[in-house]
Amino acid sequence: METRSRIGEYGWEPQYYLDCKGLTKEKKAQALQIIDKYYQPMPAQEIVKLIARLQIIAPEKEKSNVDMRARTAIWVEELSAYPADVVQKALKARYRWFPSLAEVLEKCANEVAYRNLIKQGIRCYRIDNE
């Protein structure tokens, strides 16, 4: 994957190019299998541990136990839709204050969008002898 930037309507915009020189049918299938492994969700208990870690290191307003349990349940439900490494990266990011769910989901969505771009590039790459 190669990134180049250009000046667009809103300033610098990255352009991504996928270089698949020498890609055979077998290598293409193997690459897609490897990428698919990176879509495995994180177990709920691990998400709960990362949220608890975040609650300790990122200051927030006082919350009741009921509020924290409800928030944790909602976060686990939402974050379970994303790959494990993406969730871990988003929940271990540096935050000055306890983040909103929207902030964390945005980080996850951006990471998955990049991964989807790579997967789509490999999937759509036409091999000469196909």
N, C-alpha and C positions, 0 to 999 in steps of 0.2 A: 504494500500500500504506500503510495506516494502522495504527499500533500503539497499543493502549491496554492498560493494566495493571489488574489487579484482585487483590484478596487472595484467594488460594485456600487449599487444604489445606496447601500447603507454602510459604506466603508469597506474595510478588508473582509473578504469572504474566502474561506478555504474551499478549494476544489480537490476532490479525492480521485486518484487514479489507481486502479488495481492492475498491477503488472503480473500477468499470468503466463509469461513466456515459458515454454517447455512443459506446460500442463497437459498431462495425458488423461484419458478417461479414468484410469485407476487412481491417479493422484487427485483428480477432481473429486471422486467419490470419497477418498480418504480424507481430504480436506474438509468436506461437508460433514463427515462423521465426527471429526475432531471438533468442529465448530458446534455441532449439536450437543456435545458433552458440556459445553460452556453455557448451556441454557437450563441446567438442573437447578431447581429452587433450593433454598436453604431450609432445613427443618425448623419448624416453629420454635422449638426450645432454644435453638441457636440465635434466632432473631430476638427472642425475649432476653437472652443474656447480653446481646449487643445493645439493646434498648436500656437495660439496667446499667450497663457501663456508661452509656451516654448520659443517663440521669445523674450519675455520680460526677462526671467530669464537666458537664455543661450546666451552669447555673440556670435556674428557672424560678418562677413564683411558686409559693407553697401550693401543693395539691393534696387533696385527700387520697386515701388509699383507693377509694372507689373510682375517682377520676383517673388515677394512674393505671388501674386495672383495665378500665374501659379504653383508655388511650392505647395501652399495650395491645389489647385485643384487636383494635381497629388497625393499628400499625402492622401487626402480624398478618392480618388478612390482606392488606394492601401490598405489603412487601413480599408476600409469598408468590406473587405473580412474576417476580424478577429472579434472575440467576443468582446463585449464592455469592459468588465473588463480587457481583455488582452491589448487592445489599451490604456486604461487609465493607466494601470501599465507601459507600455512602454513609454508613453509620459510624465509621471510624474516621471520617473527615474531621477537620478542625472546625469547631463552631465556637463562636464567642459566647453565645447563649443557646439554650436548648432550641433546636430547630423546629420549624413547623413541619407537619407531614408533607405539605406541598414542596418545601425545599428539598427534602430527602427524595421524594418521588421524582422531582425534576432531575436530580443527579442520576438516579437510576434510569430514567427514560433516556437521557442524553447518552449514557454509556451503552444502553441496549440499541439505540438508534445507530450508533457507530458500528456495533457488532452486526446488526442487520445489514448495514451497507456492505460490509465485507462479505457476508454470506450471500447476499444478492449478486454481488460482483462475481463471485466464484460460480454460483448457480447459473448465471446468465452467460458466462464465458463460453463461447463456441469453440470447440476443438476442431481443427481442420478436417480430421477424418471422421467426424460425426455425421 
